[in-house]
């Protein structure tokens, strides 16, 4: 039986939401092995002078635990 753990990660980017998601995955993969999926739970953008200046995501990352 496989055990799957889920962690919540907050990440950002000045380029796009897609880049913010990739940043979340990249950072998590530095300390977590066996990542199986990423679920974007929430998205937000910071606006200054009527322009988006940064993008942020809250994501759940699922990974298998070797037992």
trRosetta pair geometry for C-beta under 8 A, 3 or more apart (Angstrom, degrees):
i j d omega theta_ij theta_ji phi_ij phi_ji
2 64 5.4 -50 -170 -136 115 111
2 65 8.0 138 -177 49 69 63
3 64 7.0 112 74 -159 52 62
3 65 4.5 -37 88 52 106 107
3 67 5.5 71 11 -27 123 133
4 36 7.0 -58 -130 30 117 141
4 62 5.4 10 177 -174 115 103
4 63 6.9 160 -152 81 71 25
4 64 5.7 -43 -98 -94 70 56
4 65 7.3 -179 -98 3 19 83
5 62 7.3 162 82 -149 38 56
5 63 5.9 -23 60 65 85 78
5 64 8.0 127 16 -127 77 10
5 65 5.5 66 -15 -41 112 114
6 60 5.1 3 -174 -177 112 108
6 61 7.0 154 -153 75 60 40
6 62 5.1 -24 -96 -94 81 73
7 28 7.0 164 77 -133 128 121
7 32 7.2 -138 20 -84 142 153
7 60 7.2 160 79 -152 34 59
7 61 5.4 -18 61 58 86 93
7 63 7.8 -5 7 15 102 108
8 41 7.3 -23 -134 8 102 151
8 58 6.5 1 -175 -178 102 94
8 59 7.3 160 -154 84 56 37
8 60 5.6 -32 -97 -96 67 69
8 61 7.9 164 -96 15 18 76
9 24 4.6 130 113 -159 128 103
9 27 7.0 158 -162 80 134 115
9 28 5.5 -78 -76 -65 155 117
9 58 7.4 164 83 -156 43 49
9 59 5.2 -22 63 66 92 88
9 60 7.7 155 17 -97 78 20
9 61 5.7 29 -3 -10 124 117
10 24 7.6 -134 127 -107 8 109
10 56 6.9 2 -174 -174 88 107
10 57 7.4 178 -148 90 48 48
10 58 5.4 -19 -99 -103 76 73
10 59 7.9 160 -88 20 29 70
11 20 5.2 152 109 -178 93 75
11 21 7.3 138 75 -93 130 19
11 23 4.4 171 176 97 130 102
11 24 3.6 -142 1 -69 145 81
11 27 6.5 177 -99 20 122 134
11 56 7.1 171 91 -149 39 64
11 57 5.7 -9 61 58 83 90
11 59 7.0 -18 19 15 108 115
12 20 5.4 -30 -143 -124 22 108
12 23 7.0 -51 63 81 30 153
12 54 5.7 14 -178 172 119 114
12 55 6.4 157 -156 84 68 51
12 56 4.4 -27 -99 -97 90 80
12 57 7.6 171 -85 18 44 64
13 16 6.2 -27 104 50 136 41
13 17 7.6 177 50 -94 122 14
13 19 3.9 148 -161 103 165 106
13 20 4.0 -129 5 -66 107 72
13 22 7.9 51 -67 52 144 90
13 23 5.6 174 -65 -11 101 139
13 54 6.9 165 86 -159 35 74
13 55 5.1 -16 64 61 85 100
13 56 7.9 171 22 -79 61 42
14 53 7.0 -36 -138 164 87 56
14 54 5.3 -47 -100 -104 61 77
14 55 7.5 161 -106 16 12 80
15 18 8.0 -66 108 66 104 82
15 19 4.1 50 70 12 117 162
15 55 7.3 -65 70 23 45 124
16 19 4.6 102 54 6 79 100
16 20 7.0 -134 100 -5 47 85
16 55 5.9 3 166 11 16 162
17 20 5.4 -53 -151 34 36 115
17 21 6.5 38 151 -20 67 101
17 40 8.0 53 172 -144 111 154
17 43 5.6 5 -130 -143 127 130
17 45 7.8 -69 -68 -72 95 102
17 55 4.9 -126 -74 179 55 141
17 57 6.3 100 -158 -60 80 114
18 21 5.8 -52 -152 33 32 111
18 22 6.5 31 150 -15 64 106
19 22 5.5 -52 -147 39 35 113
19 23 6.3 41 151 -24 65 103
19 55 7.2 103 60 64 93 131
20 23 5.5 -50 -148 33 32 114
20 24 6.6 37 151 -22 63 100
20 43 8.0 126 79 -131 145 88
20 55 4.8 -126 -33 109 135 101
20 56 6.0 -176 -148 -124 150 21
20 57 4.6 139 124 0 121 106
21 24 5.6 -49 -153 30 34 114
21 25 6.6 29 151 -13 64 106
21 38 6.7 129 -171 128 99 142
21 40 6.0 -54 -102 -81 117 118
21 57 5.6 20 -74 30 69 169
21 59 6.4 111 -129 -69 76 149
22 25 5.7 -56 -148 40 34 110
22 26 6.0 37 153 -22 68 108
23 26 5.6 -52 -141 37 31 113
23 27 6.2 28 161 -16 65 107
24 27 6.2 -59 -148 38 25 106
24 28 6.3 20 157 -15 62 112
24 38 6.8 130 102 -152 118 137
24 57 6.1 -82 -35 82 141 116
24 59 4.8 92 148 38 163 136
24 61 7.1 -168 146 -56 104 121
25 28 5.9 -58 -143 40 28 109
25 29 6.1 28 159 -22 65 111
25 35 7.1 133 -151 154 88 162
25 38 5.6 -72 -82 -62 105 154
25 59 7.9 -50 -53 106 73 157
25 61 7.0 154 -105 -108 64 126
26 29 6.0 -59 -147 34 25 110
26 30 7.3 39 151 -34 57 95
27 30 5.9 -43 -166 8 37 116
28 31 7.1 -86 -169 50 39 81
28 32 5.0 -27 165 31 82 127
28 35 6.6 100 115 -92 118 139
28 61 5.0 61 -168 36 169 178
29 32 6.2 -76 -105 62 30 80
29 35 6.0 -73 -92 -9 88 143
32 35 6.0 81 115 -64 109 98
32 61 7.0 110 89 122 162 134
32 63 5.3 -168 167 -21 115 169
33 63 6.9 128 89 -176 40 134
34 63 4.8 111 93 -173 80 93
34 64 4.1 -89 153 54 134 87
34 65 7.5 -177 72 -68 145 24
34 66 7.2 162 -32 -41 154 87
35 38 7.4 13 175 -53 118 90
35 61 6.0 -39 -137 180 110 108
35 62 7.3 111 -157 81 62 48
35 63 4.7 -48 -95 -92 47 103
36 62 5.2 -52 62 102 98 96
36 63 6.0 157 3 -107 82 40
36 64 6.2 79 -36 -26 122 90
37 61 7.5 177 92 -151 49 47
37 62 4.7 11 54 45 90 113
38 59 5.3 6 -175 174 98 130
38 60 7.2 159 -157 82 50 48
38 61 5.2 -13 -105 -104 80 74
38 62 7.6 -156 -74 18 34 75
39 59 6.4 155 77 -162 44 74
39 60 4.5 -10 58 58 102 98
39 61 7.9 -165 23 -73 68 32
39 62 7.4 50 -7 -17 103 105
40 43 6.4 21 167 -56 122 98
40 57 5.4 -62 -140 -161 101 124
40 58 7.6 107 -165 74 59 49
40 59 5.1 -39 -103 -101 52 92
41 57 7.9 120 45 176 66 80
41 58 4.7 -59 68 102 107 93
41 59 6.1 172 6 -106 86 28
41 60 5.7 82 -45 -18 116 93
42 57 6.9 156 85 -157 55 53
42 58 4.2 20 48 40 100 110
43 55 7.3 -20 -167 -172 94 92
43 56 7.1 152 -159 87 49 55
43 57 5.4 -17 -103 -103 70 77
43 58 7.9 -136 -63 22 35 69
44 55 7.7 158 87 -160 45 49
44 56 4.9 -13 63 64 88 103
44 57 7.9 175 23 -79 66 34
45 52 4.7 -37 174 -135 129 114
45 54 6.9 170 -155 89 61 46
45 55 5.3 -22 -105 -105 83 64
45 56 7.2 179 -84 20 34 75
46 52 7.1 108 71 -156 48 63
46 53 5.3 -56 97 61 98 91
46 54 4.5 16 37 53 114 92
46 55 7.9 -129 16 -63 75 26
46 56 7.4 63 -24 -10 93 111
47 50 6.8 7 178 -122 111 17
47 51 6.7 155 -152 74 73 27
47 52 5.8 -46 -96 -93 72 51
47 53 6.9 138 -125 6 20 87
48 51 6.4 -32 71 62 62 79
48 53 4.8 16 20 -24 108 137
52 55 6.9 34 169 -65 124 83
